[in-house]
């Protein structure tokens, strides 16, 4: 039977291979067929392919009120006219930046022997013969460019079936390469799915060795795939050639976390040890990092390649540098396992982490000073984190008890979107090479693709009802 099958909203044609009956075609009678389908190249013994179409019917959205940004602009306009605030640009409704809301204070003394008359400077942009009752500042406020509210679709644009995708919090079985290939660990096999052609290839099968896949990770160039196994091995595979380059030993238990740093590979295991090895050397040069008291379930290198963050089932978040064998920083604020770790690509030294079921908190750290910055209770187990490559936003995936996907604005920590659809906890997360889409995986044996991040800012003119200058002549 198949390992991966695609079902797309608006197109539901499945080509199913059966050892006894050959190829069969099944179409959903309730959905219009567009002729797009995925041909499955592999069959193996196991559970049959589910013929359950994805439910695309969603309840109609309730009518919404005026845009949030219009309300913010109107409030700023009132402060200008009634309180003399002097606001010239529309504040971002998703930030807590209060610099825009501070009222201008009169710096003159309360008691004076002469009457002070304030001269309003002449503004070349406003005609001296204008009959508008608004002040110059309010005119500038209404003319200031405003970014239209970004809409994030709450429906995945693609869904793949992934049989045998394990419901195990401590594993990392999904990763997206720079070459737009998705690697997925399913049982004893690793499959590669091309986001460009939708072609599925099987990279390896560990069942011949009585082993199973516990983690996958691409190198930065997208040419090599590291595969962690249940028996404690780390295999390096050439994706293009489909051949195993080497198999690294050293761990005595399953390897659930992997992280590349150039040509060096870090691996975290249930044996509580982190191994760093240079894969170019024949016998790899090995560094053993021992700081966790329980299983290592999260590993991430900083964007500058100088620091490694590790999370463990001992509720600890540790930061290591590239030379020391001891952690340079240790954070103990989480009350549950720390699997979700993400370094900010926008602010040097900014690290985000999320705690498990007993913690549920999203926390931010300044690793340059060791200072805890802020935190928020998400209401459910934090399984994964990823920053946007283009904006100061991040996405978190969650488990017990809501199984949701949240998009956050940083540093205000306001929720930009909440996505639901998985029926099990969302344990796996990867970001596309262009930084716009994410893929999530869960124990419901599905991979769902979402467009959550915006690559470029919109420069179109605002069509707000407050844009007076396009309507009044």
Residue, then its C-alpha position, 0 to 999 in steps of 0.5 A: x500500500x502507499x505511504x504518501x497520497x495527496x488530496x487537494x481541495x477541489x480535486x479528489x482523484x486517488x490512484x491506488x495500487x493493489x497487489x491483487x487488482x492493479x491500479x484503481x481510480x477513486x473519485x469523490x462524487x461530492x468534489x469537482x475533479x480537476x484532473x490532478x492526481x498523485x501516482x504512488x510509486x511504492x507498495x508495501x504490506x501494511x494498513x490499506x490506503x484510507x479513502x476518506x476525503x478531506x472535508x472542505x466544507x467550512x461554516x460561513x464566517x461571521x460578518x466582521x466589523x471595521x478593520x482594526x487598523x481603521x479603528x486605531x487610525x480613528x482613535x489616533x485622529x481623536x487624540x490629535x484633535x481633542x488632546x493635541x497628541x501630534x500623532x503623524x503615523x498610524x500605530x501598528x495595532x499588533x504592537x505594544x509600542x506606546x511611543x505613538x500614544x504619548x501625548x505631547x507635553x507643554x515644556x513651559x512653566x505653569x506660572x509665567x509673567x507673560x502670555x505664551x502664544x504658540x505659533x503653528x509652523x506653516x506646512x507646505x503640504x497643506x494649503x493655507x486656504x484649506x477649509x478642513x477643520x483638521x490640524x496639520x498633524x491629522x492631515x499627515x496621519x491620514x496621509x501616512x501609508x498603512x499596511x492592509x491587514x494580512x489575511x491568513x487562510x484557515x484551510x490548508x492548501x494541501x493535505x498528504x496522508x502519512x501512514x505510520x507517522x508516529x504520535x511521539x512527542x520526543x521525535x522529529x520526523x519532518x524536515x523541509x530542504x533548501x531544494x524544496x524536498x520534504x523528508x518524512x520518517x514513516x515507521x522504518x522508512x524515510x520518504x522524500x516528497x518534491x514540492x515542485x513535482x509532487x513526486x514521492x521517492x523512498x530514500x531508505x528502509x531500516x526494516x532490514x536491520x530491525x530498526x526504525x526512524x526517530x529523526x530526520x534533518x537536512x543540511x543547509x545546502x539540501x544535499x544530505x539527509x541525517x537520519x536518527x534511528x531507534x537503535x542509536x545510529x545516525x545515518x548520512x544519506x545523499x539525497x540525489x544519489x539515494x545512497x548511504x554515505x556513512x553510519x555513525x555510532x556513539x549513542x546507546x539509545x534512540x536519537x530523537x534530535x538532530x541539527x546541522x552546523x555547516x559540516x558538523x552534525x549534532x545529535x541528541x539522544x535518550x541516553x542524555x548525551x549530545x554528540x557533535x561530529x564532523x562528517x567529513x573526517x573518516x572517523x568523525x571527530x567527536x565532542x560529547x556534551x553532557x548537561x541534561x539529566x533526561x532525554x534530549x528532545x530539541x536541538x537548534x544552532x543559532x544563525x551565526x553558527x556560534x551557539x547550540x540550544x538544547x532542550x530536554x525532558x528534564x525541563x531544562x534549556x541549555x545554551x552551548x558555545x562551539x568550543x566549551x564542553x559545559x553549557x554557558x547558560x542554563x534556563x530552568x523556568x519551564x515546568x515540562x519538557x522543552x522540545x520547541x526551540x527557535x532562534x530569531x533570524x532578526x535579532x541577534x541572541x534572541x531565543x524562543x522556547x516552549x514547554x510541554x503539557x505541565x508548562x504550556x508557556x512560550x518563553x523568550x530569552x536574551x542569550x547575550x545577557x542571560x536575561x529572561x525577556x517575556x512569556x505567555x501561557x498558550x493554554x496547551x502543550x507547545x510542540x514546535x516553534x519556527x520564526x518567519x524569515x521575513x517578518x518579526x513573527x513566529x508560529x507554534x504548534x500545540x498538543x494537549x489539549x487543543x491541537x492548534x497552530x498559532x501565529x504570533x506577532x513579536x514582541x507584542x505576542x498578539x495572535x495573528x491567526x489560529x489554525x485548526x484541523x489536526x485531530x491529534x497533537x501537532x508534533x511536527x513542523x517545517x518551513x518552506x525554503x521561501x519562508x511563506x508556507x509551513x507543513x505540520x504533521x500529527x498523529x492523525x497520520x496527515x501532513x497539512x500545508x498552510x500559507x502563514x507568512x508573508x514574503x513581501x509587504x503590500x504597497x497598494x494604496x489603502x482603501x480605508x474609509x478614513x482615506x479622505x483624500x481619495x474621496x473628497x474633492 
